[in-house]
Amino acid sequence: MEFKGTKGFWRLGVLGSVQNERGEFICESERNKARDEENNANNLLISYAPEMLDQLINIRDWIDKDINVSECRTQIDELIQKATTI
């Protein structure tokens, strides 16, 4: 399986957007002053989608190899923290 979307690092961009490392738009959310905090939280989560996919692949591989899950747990906790902290 190969990810068919935009490759590389994604980040929060300007004006309610998610951009790649070259500043190209991945997506943008509706501009609504009353919902700025919610939109920023949504965009933050979206910006970590490639890393989340990579982590899911790692989890699957660890399960297949019966590797110690505590290392997996630590990496998952770190990713959750990054994706939920504005």
QUIVEN-V229947 format. One record per residue. N is the residue number from 0. RES is the residue in three letters. OMEGA is omega as a letter, one per 40 degrees, with the letter a starting at -180 (* if undefined). Layout:
# QUIVEN-V229947
n: {N/N}
res: {RES/RES}
omega: {OMEGA/OMEGA}
This chain:
# QUIVEN-V229947
n: {0/1/2/3/4/5/6/7/8/9/10/11/12/13/14/15/16/17/18/19/20/21/22/23/24/25/26/27/28/29/30/31/32/33/34/35/36/37/38/39/40/41/42/43/44/45/46/47/48/49/50/51/52/53/54/55/56/57/58/59/60/61/62/63/64/65/66/67/68/69/70/71/72/73/74/75/76/77/78/79/80/81/82/83/84/85}
res: {MET/GLU/PHE/LYS/GLY/THR/LYS/GLY/PHE/TRP/ARG/LEU/GLY/VAL/LEU/GLY/SER/VAL/GLN/ASN/GLU/ARG/GLY/GLU/PHE/ILE/CYS/GLU/SER/GLU/ARG/ASN/LYS/ALA/ARG/ASP/GLU/GLU/ASN/ASN/ALA/ASN/ASN/LEU/LEU/ILE/SER/TYR/ALA/PRO/GLU/MET/LEU/ASP/GLN/LEU/ILE/ASN/ILE/ARG/ASP/TRP/ILE/ASP/LYS/ASP/ILE/ASN/VAL/SER/GLU/CYS/ARG/THR/GLN/ILE/ASP/GLU/LEU/ILE/GLN/LYS/ALA/THR/THR/ILE}
omega: {i/i/a/i/a/a/i/a/i/i/i/i/a/i/i/a/i/a/i/a/i/i/i/a/i/i/i/a/i/i/a/a/a/a/a/a/i/i/i/i/i/a/i/i/i/a/i/a/i/i/i/i/i/a/i/i/i/a/i/a/i/i/i/a/a/a/a/a/a/i/i/a/i/i/i/i/i/i/i/i/a/a/a/a/i/*}
